[in-house]
Amino acid sequence: MKATECIPVENWDLWYDLFKRSKGWFVSRPFAGKDDILVHYAFDDIDSANELDANYRRLTTPIVETRRGFWKKFKRKLRIKK
């Protein structure tokens, strides 16, 4: 399985660390642009590629905290009392 991806420069070290631990190899040398690094890589099996992608997305996805509003808290208290 071959893939081509643009990795943001600020996430390159993280992605490269994850890639080294996987069982993949570079098809061509990574090309550094202004904001992104273009990589062309390959894997023998699809499971390793999926694991790399899942780990990278898990580590780079921003965490969004939400707060409950007054009405949601009030409705929850009403449900508990029933």
C-alpha positions as CSV (number, residue, x, y, z in Angstrom):
1,M,0.0,0.0,0.0
2,K,1.4,3.4,-1.0
3,A,0.3,6.8,0.3
4,T,1.1,10.4,-0.2
5,E,0.5,13.0,2.5
6,C,1.2,16.6,3.4
7,I,2.4,16.8,7.0
8,P,2.5,20.3,8.7
9,V,6.0,21.4,9.5
10,E,5.1,21.7,13.2
11,N,4.0,18.1,13.4
12,W,6.8,16.6,11.4
13,D,8.9,15.3,14.4
14,L,5.8,13.6,15.8
15,W,4.8,12.0,12.5
16,Y,8.4,10.9,11.8
17,D,8.7,9.3,15.2
18,L,5.5,7.3,14.7
19,F,6.6,6.4,11.1
20,K,10.0,5.0,12.3
21,R,8.1,2.7,14.8
22,S,5.8,1.4,12.1
23,K,6.9,-1.1,9.4
24,G,6.9,1.3,6.5
25,W,9.5,2.9,4.2
26,F,9.8,6.0,2.1
27,V,9.2,5.6,-1.6
28,S,10.9,9.0,-2.2
29,R,12.7,11.5,-0.2
30,P,10.4,13.9,1.8
31,F,10.0,17.3,0.1
32,A,9.9,20.3,2.4
33,G,7.7,23.1,1.4
34,K,6.9,26.4,3.1
35,D,4.2,25.1,5.4
36,D,4.0,21.4,4.7
37,I,6.3,18.4,4.1
38,L,5.2,16.1,1.3
39,V,5.9,12.5,2.0
40,H,5.4,9.4,-0.2
41,Y,5.6,6.2,1.7
42,A,4.6,2.5,1.6
43,F,3.6,-0.4,3.8
44,D,3.4,-4.1,3.3
45,D,0.1,-4.5,5.2
46,I,-2.8,-2.1,5.6
47,D,-3.0,-2.7,9.4
48,S,0.3,-0.9,9.9
49,A,-0.8,2.0,7.7
50,N,-4.1,2.3,9.6
51,E,-2.3,2.2,12.9
52,L,0.1,5.0,11.9
53,D,-2.8,7.1,10.7
54,A,-4.9,6.5,13.8
55,N,-2.0,7.3,16.2
56,Y,-1.1,10.5,14.3
57,R,-4.7,11.7,14.3
58,R,-5.2,10.8,17.9
59,L,-2.2,12.9,18.9
60,T,-2.8,15.9,16.7
61,T,-6.6,16.3,17.2
62,P,-7.3,19.3,19.5
63,I,-9.2,18.6,22.7
64,V,-12.4,20.6,22.9
65,E,-13.8,21.0,26.4
66,T,-17.5,21.7,26.7
67,R,-19.5,23.0,29.6
68,R,-23.1,22.3,30.4
69,G,-25.4,25.2,30.5
70,F,-27.8,25.9,33.2
71,W,-30.8,24.3,31.5
72,K,-29.0,21.1,30.7
73,K,-27.9,20.8,34.4
74,F,-31.5,21.5,35.5
75,K,-33.0,18.9,33.1
76,R,-30.4,16.3,34.3
77,K,-31.4,17.0,38.0
78,L,-35.1,16.5,37.0
79,R,-34.3,13.1,35.4
80,I,-32.4,11.8,38.4
81,K,-35.2,12.6,40.8
82,K,-37.8,10.6,38.8
